[in-house]
Amino acid sequence: MSRRFLDLPNLVVFLTFFLLLHNFALPSNEVDVLFSWLHSTNSPIPQTFSNWNPSDSNPCKWSHIVCSSNLFVTEIDIQFIQLALPFPSNLSSLQSLQKLIISGANLTGTIPQDIGDCVSLVTLDVSSNGPCTY
């Protein structure tokens, strides 16, 4: 009698492992996305970002970041802090992002088209910045 590998108990174990891996992997990816954006140029980093630590497992205790109870970024709120950075890329990987406010920060560059992939995003404010194109 032949046994199939993915019988019901094995399937349950596989799906549980996959969901756990999925839930733990994304916040770390969010750390990478946010930290790499903050350090994407040689511009000095304002002191208000001193708690942005790339070795954190999630960015939920970082200044200007709000997270859900599942430890996913839901809000980025940076106002009137001179960053002189390009518009953040890879924001589409922040799938729980609902509110993005980066105003008066001297952002430059192009707003990436994949911002439309942030399916939870309901508020976008990039006012009072440098020359951004849409």
C-alpha positions as CSV (number, residue, x, y, z in Angstrom):
1,M,0.0,0.0,0.0
2,S,1.5,3.4,-1.0
3,R,1.3,6.3,1.3
4,R,1.1,9.8,0.1
5,F,3.5,12.3,1.7
6,L,0.9,15.0,2.2
7,D,-1.8,13.1,4.1
8,L,-3.9,15.2,6.4
9,P,-1.6,15.2,9.5
10,N,1.4,16.1,7.4
11,L,-0.5,18.8,5.6
12,V,-1.6,20.4,8.9
13,V,2.0,20.4,10.1
14,F,3.2,21.9,6.9
15,L,0.6,24.7,6.8
16,T,1.2,25.5,10.5
17,F,5.0,25.8,9.9
18,F,4.4,27.9,6.8
19,L,2.1,30.3,8.6
20,L,4.5,30.6,11.5
21,L,7.4,31.2,9.2
22,H,5.3,33.8,7.3
23,N,4.4,35.7,10.4
24,F,7.9,35.8,11.8
25,A,9.7,36.6,8.5
26,L,7.8,39.7,7.5
27,P,8.6,42.0,10.5
28,S,12.3,41.3,10.0
29,N,11.9,42.2,6.3
30,E,10.1,45.4,7.4
31,V,13.2,46.2,9.5
32,D,15.4,45.8,6.4
33,V,13.1,47.9,4.2
34,L,12.9,50.8,6.6
35,F,16.5,50.8,7.8
36,S,17.9,50.5,4.3
37,W,15.8,53.5,3.2
38,L,17.0,55.6,6.1
39,H,20.6,54.9,5.1
40,S,20.1,55.0,1.4
41,T,22.3,58.1,1.0
42,N,25.3,59.6,2.8
43,S,23.0,62.3,4.4
44,P,23.4,62.6,8.1
45,I,20.6,60.8,10.0
46,P,18.7,63.0,12.5
47,Q,19.0,62.0,16.2
48,T,15.3,61.2,16.3
49,F,16.0,58.0,14.4
50,S,18.7,56.8,16.8
51,N,16.5,53.9,18.0
52,W,16.2,52.4,14.5
53,N,18.3,49.3,15.0
54,P,18.8,46.8,12.2
55,S,19.2,44.0,14.6
56,D,15.7,44.4,16.1
57,S,13.3,41.7,15.2
58,N,10.6,44.3,14.3
59,P,10.5,48.1,14.1
60,C,7.5,48.5,16.4
61,K,9.4,50.4,19.1
62,W,11.1,52.7,16.6
63,S,10.3,56.4,16.6
64,H,7.8,57.4,13.9
65,I,6.5,53.8,13.4
66,V,3.2,52.3,14.6
67,C,2.5,48.6,14.4
68,S,-0.4,46.2,14.7
69,S,-0.8,43.7,17.4
70,N,0.8,41.2,15.0
71,L,3.9,43.4,14.9
72,F,3.5,44.6,11.3
73,V,4.0,48.2,10.4
74,T,0.7,50.1,10.0
75,E,1.9,53.7,10.1
76,I,4.9,55.7,9.2
77,D,4.6,59.3,10.5
78,I,7.6,61.6,9.8
79,Q,6.8,65.3,9.7
80,F,9.1,68.3,9.4
81,I,12.4,66.4,10.0
82,Q,14.9,67.1,7.3
83,L,16.0,63.8,5.8
84,A,17.0,64.7,2.2
85,L,16.3,61.2,1.0
86,P,14.6,59.7,-2.0
87,F,11.1,58.5,-1.7
88,P,11.2,55.1,0.0
89,S,11.3,52.1,-2.4
90,N,10.0,48.6,-1.5
91,L,7.1,50.0,0.5
92,S,4.9,47.4,-1.2
93,S,6.5,44.8,1.1
94,L,4.8,46.6,4.0
95,Q,1.5,44.9,3.4
96,S,-0.2,46.2,6.5
97,L,0.8,49.8,6.0
98,Q,-2.3,51.9,6.3
99,K,-0.9,55.4,6.8
100,L,2.2,56.9,5.2
101,I,3.0,60.5,6.2
102,I,6.4,61.9,5.2
103,S,5.9,65.6,5.0
104,G,8.3,68.5,5.2
105,A,11.2,66.0,5.1
106,N,12.8,67.1,1.8
107,L,12.0,63.9,0.0
108,T,13.0,63.8,-3.6
109,G,12.6,61.5,-6.6
110,T,9.8,59.5,-8.0
111,I,7.0,57.9,-6.1
112,P,7.2,54.3,-7.1
113,Q,4.3,52.8,-9.0
114,D,4.3,49.8,-6.6
115,I,3.0,52.0,-3.9
116,G,-0.3,50.9,-5.4
117,D,0.5,47.4,-4.2
118,C,0.1,48.5,-0.6
119,V,-3.5,47.3,-0.5
120,S,-4.1,48.5,3.1
121,L,-2.9,52.0,2.5
122,V,-5.6,54.6,3.0
123,T,-3.6,57.7,3.9
124,L,-0.7,59.1,1.9
125,D,0.7,62.5,2.7
126,V,4.0,63.5,1.1
127,S,3.3,67.3,1.1
128,S,5.9,70.0,1.6
129,N,8.8,68.0,0.2
130,G,11.4,68.6,-2.5
131,P,10.7,67.9,-6.1
132,C,8.8,64.6,-6.3
133,T,7.2,63.2,-9.4
134,Y,4.1,61.1,-9.6
